[in-house]
Amino acid sequence: MAPRDVGRALLSAFLAIEAANPERLQGVFGNANWTDKAQMPDSTLKNLIEHFSKQELTLAAVPEDELGNGYEYLIRKFADDSGHTAQEFYTNRTLVHLMAQMLEPQPGESIYDPTCGTGGMLISCLAEVKRRGGDIRTTGLFGQELITITAAIARMNLVIHGVDDFHVASGNTLAAPAFVQGDKLRTFDVVLANPPYSIKKWNRGAWEQDQWGRNFLGTPSQGRADYAFF
């Protein structure tokens, strides 16, 4: 018997999982169009599900580190295959690990990436805390990402890596920073990012009147929004 409406069944399952875990998984599955049979035919989804059904993907069988590494591999393959440039989607992991080692994140610190992409830098900082023998349960991760589906991938990435305390917001960090305390922007112990360089399309006029005072060093030229990120 041929499979029918597999995409709709998957979408319903994802929505139910998110609804049952609102604090941890809200929006984690993103907005992929599972019901688009031209892109994802029933037969393809059926084969995908049956392939993974043969695998025992419990944490007992596949530790979080291995699951996370597998997910990172798939992210990297997607970035390569879809023509994404490194800095808009995926930053070289060797460079990220070097950054994390230089920043020496400590247990209990808050770590922030204003252009977090798929969350690799946040995860690398957490791994560095762990590598130094620190307790990662007291480390808070915060990120903001412009592209909604990429933010969803970041949330999934953090969940698969076993992270509990994280906050990934969607939106434009320059125009609408997501993390505010009272009438001031929240500050963090560790900040690292691979900001998009030489963006031409950004609201320079709004930056000149920035309500948060982030323009205290002046307003960059239209073609150098990276200075605004700094």
C-alpha positions as CSV (number, residue, x, y, z in Angstrom):
1,M,0.0,0.0,0.0
2,A,1.4,3.4,-1.0
3,P,2.1,5.9,1.7
4,R,-0.3,8.8,1.9
5,D,0.1,12.3,3.5
6,V,3.2,11.4,5.4
7,G,4.2,15.0,5.5
8,R,1.0,16.0,7.2
9,A,1.4,13.3,9.8
10,L,5.0,14.4,10.5
11,L,3.9,18.0,10.8
12,S,1.1,17.0,13.3
13,A,3.6,15.0,15.3
14,F,6.1,17.9,15.4
15,L,3.4,20.4,16.5
16,A,2.3,18.0,19.2
17,I,5.8,17.5,20.5
18,E,6.3,21.3,20.6
19,A,3.0,21.8,22.4
20,A,3.9,19.2,25.0
21,N,7.3,20.9,25.7
22,P,6.6,24.6,25.2
23,E,9.6,25.9,27.3
24,R,12.2,23.8,25.7
25,L,11.0,23.0,22.2
26,Q,8.8,25.9,21.1
27,G,9.7,26.6,17.4
28,V,12.5,24.1,17.4
29,F,11.2,22.3,14.3
30,G,11.1,25.5,12.3
31,N,8.8,26.1,9.4
32,A,9.8,23.5,6.8
33,N,7.0,22.8,4.4
34,W,6.6,19.0,5.1
35,T,3.3,18.9,3.2
36,D,5.0,20.1,-0.1
37,K,4.8,16.8,-2.1
38,A,6.7,18.3,-5.0
39,Q,9.8,18.8,-2.8
40,M,9.2,15.9,-0.3
41,P,7.1,13.1,-1.9
42,D,5.3,10.6,0.4
43,S,7.7,7.9,-0.8
44,T,10.8,9.9,0.1
45,L,9.6,10.7,3.6
46,K,8.5,7.1,4.1
47,N,12.0,5.8,3.1
48,L,13.6,8.4,5.4
49,I,11.5,7.4,8.4
50,E,12.0,3.7,7.7
51,H,15.8,4.2,7.4
52,F,16.0,5.9,10.8
53,S,13.6,3.4,12.4
54,K,16.4,0.8,12.0
55,Q,18.6,2.9,14.3
56,E,18.4,3.0,18.1
57,L,18.8,6.8,18.7
58,T,18.4,6.7,22.5
59,L,21.0,8.5,24.6
60,A,22.1,5.1,26.0
61,A,22.9,3.9,22.4
62,V,24.1,7.2,21.0
63,P,25.6,9.7,23.6
64,E,24.7,13.3,23.2
65,D,28.2,14.1,21.9
66,E,27.9,11.7,19.1
67,L,24.3,12.8,18.3
68,G,25.5,16.4,18.3
69,N,28.5,15.6,16.1
70,G,26.2,13.9,13.6
71,Y,23.8,16.9,13.5
72,E,26.8,19.3,13.0
73,Y,27.9,17.2,10.1
74,L,24.5,17.4,8.5
75,I,24.4,21.2,9.0
76,R,27.8,21.5,7.4
77,K,26.7,19.3,4.4
78,F,23.5,21.4,4.0
79,A,25.6,24.6,4.0
80,D,28.0,23.1,1.4
81,D,25.2,21.7,-0.8
82,S,22.9,24.7,-0.8
83,G,25.6,27.3,-1.7
84,H,25.4,29.1,1.7
85,T,28.6,31.1,2.4
86,A,30.4,30.2,5.6
87,Q,29.6,33.4,7.4
88,E,25.9,33.4,6.8
89,F,25.3,29.9,8.0
90,Y,28.3,28.0,9.2
91,T,31.7,29.1,10.6
92,N,34.8,26.9,10.3
93,R,34.8,24.8,13.5
94,T,38.6,25.0,14.0
95,L,38.3,28.8,14.1
96,V,35.3,28.5,16.5
97,H,37.2,26.2,18.9
98,L,40.2,28.6,18.9
99,M,37.9,31.5,19.8
100,A,36.3,29.5,22.6
101,Q,39.7,28.6,24.0
102,M,40.9,32.2,23.9
103,L,37.8,33.5,25.7
104,E,38.2,30.8,28.5
105,P,34.5,30.6,29.4
106,Q,33.8,29.7,33.1
107,P,31.0,27.8,34.8
108,G,28.2,30.1,35.8
109,E,29.0,32.7,33.1
110,S,26.5,33.9,30.5
111,I,27.6,33.5,26.9
112,Y,26.1,35.5,24.0
113,D,26.3,35.4,20.2
114,P,24.4,38.2,18.5
115,T,24.5,36.5,15.1
116,C,24.4,32.9,16.3
117,G,23.5,31.1,13.0
118,T,23.1,27.4,13.8
119,G,24.5,27.8,17.4
120,G,28.0,26.3,16.9
121,M,29.8,29.0,18.8
122,L,27.6,28.7,21.8
123,I,28.0,24.9,21.8
124,S,31.8,25.3,21.4
125,C,32.0,27.6,24.5
126,L,30.0,25.0,26.5
127,A,32.3,22.3,25.3
128,E,35.3,24.4,26.4
129,V,33.8,24.8,29.9
130,K,33.4,21.0,30.0
131,R,36.9,20.3,28.7
132,R,38.3,22.4,31.6
133,G,36.4,20.3,34.1
134,G,33.7,22.9,34.8
135,D,30.0,22.4,35.5
136,I,28.1,23.3,32.3
137,R,24.7,23.2,34.1
138,T,25.3,26.7,35.5
139,T,26.3,28.2,32.2
140,G,23.6,30.2,30.3
141,L,23.6,30.4,26.5
142,F,22.0,33.3,24.6
143,G,21.8,33.9,20.9
144,Q,19.9,35.9,18.3
145,E,19.6,35.0,14.6
146,L,18.0,37.0,11.8
147,I,16.8,34.0,9.7
148,T,13.9,32.2,11.4
149,I,14.6,28.7,10.1
150,T,18.3,29.1,11.0
151,A,17.3,30.1,14.6
152,A,15.2,26.9,14.7
153,I,18.2,24.8,13.6
154,A,20.2,26.5,16.4
155,R,17.6,25.5,18.9
156,M,17.5,21.9,17.6
157,N,21.3,21.9,17.7
158,L,21.4,22.9,21.4
159,V,18.7,20.4,22.3
160,I,20.5,17.6,20.6
161,H,23.7,18.5,22.4
162,G,21.8,18.1,25.7
163,V,21.7,21.8,26.6
164,D,18.9,22.8,29.0
165,D,19.6,26.5,29.7
166,F,19.5,28.4,26.4
167,H,17.6,31.3,24.9
168,V,17.7,31.7,21.1
169,A,15.7,34.6,19.7
170,S,14.7,35.3,16.1
171,G,15.1,38.8,14.7
172,N,17.5,41.5,13.7
173,T,20.0,42.2,16.4
174,L,20.8,45.7,15.1
175,A,17.2,46.8,14.7
176,A,15.6,44.9,17.6
177,P,17.9,43.3,20.2
178,A,16.0,40.6,22.0
179,F,17.7,40.6,25.4
180,V,16.7,43.5,27.6
181,Q,16.8,44.1,31.4
182,G,14.6,47.0,32.6
183,D,15.4,50.0,30.4
184,K,18.9,48.7,29.3
185,L,20.3,46.0,27.1
186,R,21.3,42.9,29.0
187,T,25.0,42.4,29.3
188,F,26.9,39.1,29.2
189,D,30.1,37.7,30.6
190,V,31.3,36.3,27.2
191,V,30.4,37.5,23.8
192,L,31.6,36.0,20.5
193,A,30.2,36.2,17.0
194,N,30.9,35.9,13.3
195,P,28.9,39.0,12.2
196,P,27.9,39.4,8.6
197,Y,30.5,41.6,7.0
198,S,30.0,44.6,4.7
199,I,26.2,44.5,4.7
200,K,24.8,47.3,2.4
201,K,21.2,46.9,3.4
202,W,20.7,48.0,7.0
203,N,18.8,50.8,8.6
204,R,21.6,53.3,9.2
205,G,19.2,56.1,10.0
206,A,17.7,54.1,12.9
207,W,21.2,53.5,14.2
208,E,21.9,57.2,14.4
209,Q,18.9,57.5,16.8
210,D,19.5,54.1,18.6
211,Q,17.4,54.1,21.7
212,W,19.9,51.9,23.5
213,G,22.9,54.2,22.9
214,R,24.9,51.6,21.0
215,N,26.0,54.4,18.6
216,F,28.2,56.1,21.2
217,L,31.2,55.6,19.0
218,G,29.4,57.0,15.9
219,T,27.5,55.6,13.0
220,P,29.4,53.3,10.4
221,S,29.1,54.0,6.7
222,Q,26.2,52.3,4.8
223,G,28.5,49.5,3.5
224,R,30.0,48.6,6.9
225,A,27.3,47.4,9.2
226,D,29.9,45.0,10.8
227,Y,31.2,48.0,12.8
228,A,27.7,48.4,14.2
229,F,27.8,44.8,15.3
230,F,31.1,45.4,17.1
